Amino acid sequence: MIDPTAKVHPGAEIGTGVEIGPYSVIGEKVEIAEDCVIGPHVVIKGPTRIGKSNRISQFSSIGDDPQDKKYQGEPESHLEIGENNVIREFCSINRGTALGGGLTKIGNDNWIMAYVHIAHDCKVGNNTVFANNATLAGHVIINDFVILGGFTGVHQFCRVGCHSISAIAAVVVKDVPPYLMISGNTAGPNGLNKVGLRRNGFSHDSIESIRKAYHIVYRQGLLLKDALKKLEALPDDSGEVSNFTRFIKESERGIIR
């Protein structure tokens, strides 16, 4: 299952059923769990832990040093990738830095298309889609079920809330609350991701509650502090409004408006 031209360090741990393609290089302190498929010409450096049933396509660079001038080779620099992810051609995912907690982390069931870059200390949830050339700067948080359109760029330390979607070439410089569609350079709100919400099983009533919350924040011309007061008065049987409100309250960079 390991091509004879691949170079696997003796300090790497390779699970059962793992395929490693021609001319790939697996470094020291790399753990690859069972049933992963590593294509040709892939480079994986450690410390990196990769869970079960991932597919990593050719020419990807996984677990290389952080692209951060403050990084000086300190050992607190790790990458963790969960299970059932697809990482396509020419992707680069860097390890974390001590300043950012030392860990870059990717969850489960993500679809990461060609030429995507995920920088140091990023945290990516589950069931996301990154279209071609989407780029995360350092310390970015991407929550579950986010879709980033092609060539989307996310500024360092930004957060993108669950079930949101960006248009092609969006440039994100502030936090994106959950459930939004965004577009533009710099990115602004462009309504709710209603199609995505329906596809992921949100009921009509839940979507209507989110729509009312969106209208308060983005359509009534209120100061944010006044919008938050109105949000807290909304009924919230399913919890989506609370999630939306909590995300806004916890924002340190401010939200797109």
PLY file of the C-alpha trace (Angstrom):
ply
format ascii 1.0
element vertex 257
property float x
property float y
property float z
element edge 256
property int vertex1
property int vertex2
end_header
0.00 0.00 0.00
3.07 2.27 0.22
4.68 2.98 -3.12
8.38 2.04 -3.16
9.33 5.57 -4.23
7.63 7.16 -1.18
9.81 8.21 1.76
8.33 7.38 5.15
10.32 8.37 8.22
10.84 5.53 10.72
9.38 7.80 13.38
6.05 8.07 11.53
3.07 5.93 12.56
1.04 4.57 9.65
-2.28 2.82 10.28
-3.65 -0.25 8.54
-5.02 0.15 5.05
-3.23 3.44 4.38
-2.21 4.09 0.78
0.78 6.37 0.10
1.42 7.30 -3.51
4.61 7.70 -5.51
7.24 10.19 -4.32
5.27 11.31 -1.27
7.29 12.24 1.83
6.00 11.43 5.32
8.07 13.01 8.06
8.90 12.30 11.67
6.14 12.64 14.28
3.41 12.12 11.70
0.49 9.86 12.63
-1.84 8.67 9.87
-4.80 6.58 11.00
-6.28 3.68 9.07
-7.79 3.78 5.58
-6.34 7.14 4.51
-5.32 7.68 0.90
-2.28 9.90 0.39
-1.75 10.73 -3.27
1.54 11.14 -5.14
3.97 13.96 -4.38
2.35 14.85 -1.03
4.56 16.18 1.77
3.40 15.72 5.38
5.54 17.07 8.21
5.08 16.64 11.94
4.01 16.90 14.59
0.81 16.09 12.68
-2.02 13.70 13.52
-4.40 12.64 10.74
-7.57 10.67 11.56
-9.27 7.88 9.67
-10.43 7.78 6.06
-8.98 11.04 4.81
-8.07 11.55 1.16
-5.20 13.94 0.41
-4.52 14.63 -3.25
-1.28 15.20 -5.09
1.12 18.07 -4.44
-0.44 19.08 -1.11
1.75 20.35 1.74
0.39 19.29 5.12
1.85 20.23 8.51
4.69 22.44 7.37
6.09 25.22 9.56
3.84 28.22 10.30
4.31 31.12 7.92
4.81 33.48 10.82
7.99 35.48 11.40
7.58 35.02 15.16
7.89 31.24 14.81
11.37 30.15 15.87
11.05 26.38 15.72
9.45 25.97 19.13
8.05 22.47 19.77
4.54 23.74 20.62
3.50 23.50 16.97
0.97 20.85 15.95
-1.63 20.01 13.34
-4.65 17.79 13.88
-6.94 16.64 11.08
-10.10 14.67 11.89
-11.85 12.01 9.84
-13.39 11.67 6.38
-11.95 14.87 4.95
-11.19 15.40 1.27
-8.17 17.63 0.66
-7.59 18.23 -3.02
-4.58 19.22 -5.12
-1.99 21.80 -4.05
-3.53 22.56 -0.63
-1.33 23.88 2.17
-2.18 23.50 5.86
0.33 24.82 8.41
0.92 23.83 12.03
0.13 26.14 14.95
2.31 28.57 16.88
2.97 28.87 20.59
1.36 32.31 20.60
-1.85 30.86 19.16
-2.01 27.84 21.44
0.23 25.66 19.30
-2.49 23.93 17.30
-4.09 24.14 13.89
-7.16 21.90 13.88
-9.43 20.59 11.12
-12.61 18.69 12.05
-14.49 15.97 10.18
-16.23 15.58 6.82
-14.81 18.71 5.23
-14.44 19.21 1.48
-11.32 21.29 0.84
-10.80 22.00 -2.85
-7.65 22.75 -4.83
-5.16 25.46 -3.83
-6.79 26.17 -0.46
-4.47 27.59 2.20
-5.19 27.17 5.93
-2.68 29.09 8.00
-1.31 28.57 11.50
-3.63 28.31 14.52
-6.82 28.11 12.46
-9.75 26.06 13.75
-12.08 24.53 11.17
-15.23 22.70 12.27
-17.17 19.95 10.52
-19.00 19.62 7.20
-17.50 22.73 5.65
-16.77 23.38 1.96
-13.80 25.47 0.87
-13.95 26.15 -2.87
-10.81 26.55 -4.96
-8.24 29.08 -3.71
-10.08 30.00 -0.51
-7.51 31.29 1.96
-7.47 31.60 5.75
-4.94 33.84 7.46
-3.72 32.88 10.94
-5.97 32.32 13.95
-9.21 32.13 11.92
-12.19 30.15 13.26
-14.56 28.53 10.76
-17.65 26.96 12.31
-19.69 23.97 11.11
-21.41 23.89 7.71
-19.70 27.03 6.41
-19.20 27.32 2.64
-16.43 29.58 1.37
-16.69 30.51 -2.29
-13.68 30.38 -4.57
-10.94 32.94 -3.89
-12.54 33.98 -0.59
-9.95 35.48 1.75
-10.45 35.62 5.53
-8.36 38.07 7.56
-6.46 36.87 10.62
-8.39 36.44 13.88
-11.79 36.53 12.13
-14.58 34.10 12.94
-17.13 32.77 10.45
-20.38 31.56 11.99
-22.11 28.27 11.25
-24.23 27.76 8.11
-22.93 30.94 6.46
-21.81 31.15 2.83
-19.55 33.53 0.94
-19.69 34.48 -2.72
-16.68 34.20 -4.99
-13.75 36.46 -4.11
-15.28 37.76 -0.88
-12.78 39.49 1.40
-13.68 38.99 5.06
-12.13 41.45 7.51
-14.64 41.19 10.37
-16.62 38.39 12.01
-19.47 36.83 10.01
-22.49 35.93 12.16
-24.16 32.55 11.61
-26.61 31.86 8.78
-25.57 34.76 6.51
-24.79 35.08 2.83
-21.93 37.50 2.26
-20.23 38.99 -0.77
-17.90 41.75 -1.87
-14.54 43.34 -1.16
-14.80 44.06 1.65
-17.53 41.54 2.41
-20.94 42.69 3.53
-24.23 40.94 4.31
-26.36 39.83 1.42
-29.29 38.14 3.14
-29.70 34.75 4.77
-28.37 31.42 3.52
-31.92 30.10 3.23
-31.14 27.38 0.72
-28.35 26.03 2.91
-30.55 26.14 5.99
-33.33 24.20 4.27
-30.86 21.64 2.93
-29.56 21.09 6.45
-33.00 20.43 7.91
-33.96 23.77 9.42
-37.72 24.09 9.79
-39.76 26.94 8.31
-40.32 28.34 11.82
-36.60 28.26 12.63
-35.72 30.04 9.40
-38.40 32.64 10.09
-36.93 33.28 13.56
-33.48 33.75 12.03
-34.96 36.08 9.39
-36.46 38.30 12.09
-33.13 38.43 13.93
-31.31 39.30 10.70
-33.83 42.06 9.97
-33.24 43.64 13.38
-29.47 43.73 12.99
-29.22 44.56 9.30
-32.40 46.28 8.13
-33.64 48.58 10.89
-30.74 51.03 11.03
-30.15 50.40 14.73
-26.97 50.80 16.70
-25.65 47.35 17.48
-26.26 47.72 21.21
-29.91 48.56 20.53
-30.26 45.70 18.06
-28.94 43.29 20.69
-31.61 44.43 23.14
-34.31 43.71 20.56
-32.78 40.32 19.79
-32.97 39.33 23.44
-36.71 40.00 23.41
-37.40 37.69 20.47
-38.99 34.27 21.11
-36.47 31.52 20.49
-37.92 28.04 20.74
-35.21 26.40 18.61
-32.16 28.29 19.93
-30.98 29.78 16.62
-31.63 33.36 17.70
-29.64 32.78 20.89
-26.79 31.37 18.83
-26.90 34.38 16.52
-27.00 36.81 19.45
-24.25 35.08 21.41
-21.93 35.11 18.40
-22.37 38.86 18.01
-21.80 39.52 21.71
-18.61 37.47 21.72
-17.13 39.25 18.71
-13.85 41.02 19.39
-13.24 42.30 15.85
-16.81 43.46 15.30
-19.22 41.95 12.79
-19.73 42.74 9.11
-22.61 45.19 8.59
0 1
1 2
2 3
3 4
4 5
5 6
6 7
7 8
8 9
9 10
10 11
11 12
12 13
13 14
14 15
15 16
16 17
17 18
18 19
19 20
20 21
21 22
22 23
23 24
24 25
25 26
26 27
27 28
28 29
29 30
30 31
31 32
32 33
33 34
34 35
35 36
36 37
37 38
38 39
39 40
40 41
41 42
42 43
43 44
44 45
45 46
46 47
47 48
48 49
49 50
50 51
51 52
52 53
53 54
54 55
55 56
56 57
57 58
58 59
59 60
60 61
61 62
62 63
63 64
64 65
65 66
66 67
67 68
68 69
69 70
70 71
71 72
72 73
73 74
74 75
75 76
76 77
77 78
78 79
79 80
80 81
81 82
82 83
83 84
84 85
85 86
86 87
87 88
88 89
89 90
90 91
91 92
92 93
93 94
94 95
95 96
96 97
97 98
98 99
99 100
100 101
101 102
102 103
103 104
104 105
105 106
106 107
107 108
108 109
109 110
110 111
111 112
112 113
113 114
114 115
115 116
116 117
117 118
118 119
119 120
120 121
121 122
122 123
123 124
124 125
125 126
126 127
127 128
128 129
129 130
130 131
131 132
132 133
133 134
134 135
135 136
136 137
137 138
138 139
139 140
140 141
141 142
142 143
143 144
144 145
145 146
146 147
147 148
148 149
149 150
150 151
151 152
152 153
153 154
154 155
155 156
156 157
157 158
158 159
159 160
160 161
161 162
162 163
163 164
164 165
165 166
166 167
167 168
168 169
169 170
170 171
171 172
172 173
173 174
174 175
175 176
176 177
177 178
178 179
179 180
180 181
181 182
182 183
183 184
184 185
185 186
186 187
187 188
188 189
189 190
190 191
191 192
192 193
193 194
194 195
195 196
196 197
197 198
198 199
199 200
200 201
201 202
202 203
203 204
204 205
205 206
206 207
207 208
208 209
209 210
210 211
211 212
212 213
213 214
214 215
215 216
216 217
217 218
218 219
219 220
220 221
221 222
222 223
223 224
224 225
225 226
226 227
227 228
228 229
229 230
230 231
231 232
232 233
233 234
234 235
235 236
236 237
237 238
238 239
239 240
240 241
241 242
242 243
243 244
244 245
245 246
246 247
247 248
248 249
249 250
250 251
251 252
252 253
253 254
254 255
255 256
